[in-house]
Amino acid sequence: MAPLLTGHVSVDDSARLIRNYRYAVERAMRALGGWIALTPDVSAKLLMGRHVWDLAQHAEAFGKRLPELRAPAQVSEPANERVVAFMDALEEPETPQQTVERLVGVYRVLKPHLRASYHDYLLRANAVYEPPTRRILSRCIDDERRHIVAGETIIGHLCATPALTARALAWQRRLERLLAAAGGVTGDGLPPSPPGAGDAPMEMSDDAREFIRLEAPMASWPVPQDLRDALDSLGSSLLARNRAALARWLAAGVSPDPVCLALGAATLTSHRLVAIARLGHQRLVKWRLEGPDASVTVLGRWVPGPEGWRVVTLDVARIELPGLAEPRR
């Protein structure tokens, strides 16, 4: 047989390896998805949620490849019972206080091993008749490289004390022993580690530093100063039912009359910004107008334009009267 057509992995062995990979990936995907609700740390939640999708794509790609290797589609198979024991141990940390252990198991033990195993298989896969497998492995290697870097960033952020660092290391060592005893997820032994993961390019959606930044509480709403000035002016105009002043901030075709009529004659003495959300270039804004007679929630959608910020929709969403307020939901 020509050397180019001689592979190191038979079709049956290729199918077995892919079933083994799919088993580990599928369990990791389900573990991360289940842990999101148990995890109080926002940065870790975002990390898990981001990577669950990637793992689902890996499992799907492996499953679709199997029929092309003369095997049933979408089948997962552990290499041996020790692999099952390793994955069971990886999933053990379930209390809210065990975020570090959850991340260590996935990002310091399982994912580095998967990346090494994928790389080892890629080196042995035949370039002539296994390009589909090679493409899947290359994609998984790139994703795992990014995941490992992001996971290590969050682990470093959460291990804020020597005690947490020691806990993380102890858990890592325990899982590494179990993984070695299983012979890795394929049962064929632990392959050597490939080149480092630190050179992977990061998109903002996968940059763990952004996850950490989002975890930090904000002292105030991030509102542009010109929009803040407009909000203050419109709020004061609503309190006074000053239609002319309101009209200054309304886009063409938007009337102040419906809101002023809804406010009625209630005495309202203060206004405050309750919430603001960015939707592309627009801002969705919720105000609260308050006074001895009523508490009123007003919703507005603002868009920037040549003349500054303008309201394109303005509605009274809720009116609460003392003693008659509906229960909050």
C-alpha positions, 0 to 999 in steps of 0.5 A, spaced: 500 500 500 502 507 498 505 510 504 500 516 503 494 511 504 497 508 510 494 510 517 496 509 524 489 508 526 484 503 523 477 505 522 474 501 528 480 505 532 478 511 530 470 510 531 472 508 538 476 514 540 471 518 537 466 515 542 471 516 548 472 523 546 464 524 546 463 521 552 468 525 556 465 532 552 458 530 553 459 529 561 463 535 561 458 539 557 452 537 562 456 538 568 458 545 566 450 546 564 448 544 571 453 548 575 451 554 573 445 555 577 449 552 583 455 557 582 455 564 585 461 567 582 458 571 576 465 570 572 465 563 573 457 563 571 459 567 564 465 562 563 461 556 564 455 558 560 460 560 554 463 554 554 457 549 554 455 551 547 462 550 544 462 543 548 455 541 545 458 543 538 464 538 539 459 533 541 455 534 535 461 534 531 464 527 534 457 524 533 456 526 526 463 523 524 461 516 527 457 514 521 462 515 516 467 510 520 461 505 519 459 506 526 452 508 529 451 516 530 451 520 536 454 514 541 458 516 547 462 510 550 467 510 556 474 507 555 473 503 561 470 504 568 476 508 571 474 513 566 467 513 569 470 514 576 474 520 574 468 523 571 464 522 577 469 525 581 470 531 577 462 532 578 462 531 585 463 539 587 456 541 588 456 546 593 456 554 592 462 554 596 466 549 591 466 554 585 474 553 585 474 545 585 469 545 579 473 550 575 480 546 577 477 539 575 475 542 568 480 547 566 486 544 569 485 537 569 480 535 563 481 540 558 488 540 558 488 532 557 483 533 552 487 538 548 493 533 549 489 527 546 486 531 540 493 533 538 496 526 539 491 523 535 491 529 530 499 527 529 497 520 527 491 521 523 492 520 515 492 526 512 489 523 505 483 519 508 481 522 514 481 530 513 474 530 516 477 527 523 483 532 522 478 538 521 474 536 527 480 535 532 483 542 529 477 545 531 477 542 538 484 543 539 483 551 538 477 551 542 480 547 548 486 552 548 482 558 549 478 555 554 484 553 558 487 560 558 480 563 560 479 558 565 486 559 568 484 566 569 478 565 573 481 560 577 487 565 579 481 571 580 478 566 585 484 563 588 484 570 592 487 566 599 493 561 600 487 557 603 484 557 596 490 556 592 492 550 597 485 547 596 485 548 588 492 544 588 489 538 592 483 537 588 487 538 582 492 532 584 486 528 586 483 528 579 490 527 576 491 521 579 484 518 577 485 520 570 492 517 570 489 510 573 484 510 567 489 511 562 486 518 560 479 518 557 481 513 551 484 508 556 491 508 552 495 512 557 496 520 558 499 523 551 505 528 552 502 535 553 502 539 546 505 546 546 503 552 551 496 555 550 498 562 552 498 564 545 491 563 543 487 569 540 481 572 544 475 574 542 471 579 547 466 574 548 471 569 550 476 573 554 475 572 562 478 579 563 471 581 561 467 576 565 471 579 571 470 586 570 462 584 569 463 581 576 465 588 579 459 592 582 458 599 579 457 605 583 452 608 578 449 606 571 454 607 565 450 613 562 453 618 557 453 625 560 449 628 555 444 623 556 444 623 563 442 631 562 437 629 558 434 624 563 434 629 568 431 635 564 425 630 562 424 627 569 423 634 571 418 636 565 414 630 567 413 632 574 411 639 572 407 636 566 410 641 562 408 639 555 413 644 552 419 642 555 417 635 554 416 636 547 424 638 546 426 631 548 421 627 544 422 625 537 418 627 531 411 624 531 411 623 539 406 626 543 407 628 550 399 628 551 398 620 553 403 620 558 401 627 561 394 624 561 396 618 565 399 622 570 393 625 572 393 630 577 397 626 582 402 630 586 409 628 584 415 631 587 421 627 585 424 622 580 430 617 579 433 613 574 431 605 576 434 602 570 437 603 563 439 598 558 443 598 552 440 595 545 445 597 540 445 604 539 439 605 543 437 606 550 431 603 554 430 607 560 426 606 566 424 612 571 420 612 577 416 618 579 414 619 586 410 623 591 405 623 597 399 621 592 402 616 587 408 612 585 409 612 577 413 608 573 415 611 566 419 607 560 422 611 554 426 609 548 432 614 547 436 614 540 442 619 539 441 623 533 444 630 530 441 634 535 442 629 541 438 624 544 431 624 543 425 619 546 422 615 540 417 611 545 414 614 552 409 610 556 407 610 563 408 602 565 405 602 572 401 607 577 401 605 584 397 609 589 398 608 597 395 602 600 392 600 593 399 598 590 399 591 586 404 586 589 411 587 585 413 581 581 
